[in-house]
Amino acid sequence: MQPIEIPKFPILRGEEAIEALYDFINELKEGRGKELTDKQTNALVKLAEELISSIEAETQFHASDALNEEIHFMDQLKKTVMKWLCEMRAIENVNGRKGIR
């Protein structure tokens, strides 16, 4: 018995993977009843649709992580600026200068 050589496929992520899955679904629907039964075609379409949902959910999760990091950065920046303004007012008040408004 000879080993079967499995071809190498490109690794797709995000939108590329979703587009490839939609292409796959379209090919399945166009070939319905030719090489696969309707039941087999429906099962593969459902699997592809579930994969798309999974990829979209993961993409949204990572997008929300990036947004949370940005919000955290902005909060830290705001705290730093406010602290600096308070310190500058205190220094100017000690030196008898007009404070920052």
Number of C-alpha atoms within 10 A of each C-alpha: 3 4 5 6 6 6 6 6 6 6 7 11 12 12 13 11 15 20 14 15 18 16 12 15 20 13 13 20 14 10 14 16 13 9 10 13 12 15 11 14 19 16 12 16 20 13 14 18 16 12 15 20 13 13 17 15 12 13 15 12 12 12 12 12 12 12 12 12 12 12 12 12 12 12 12 12 12 12 12 12 12 12 12 12 15 14 12 14 17 15 13 14 13 10 10 9 11 9 15 11 5
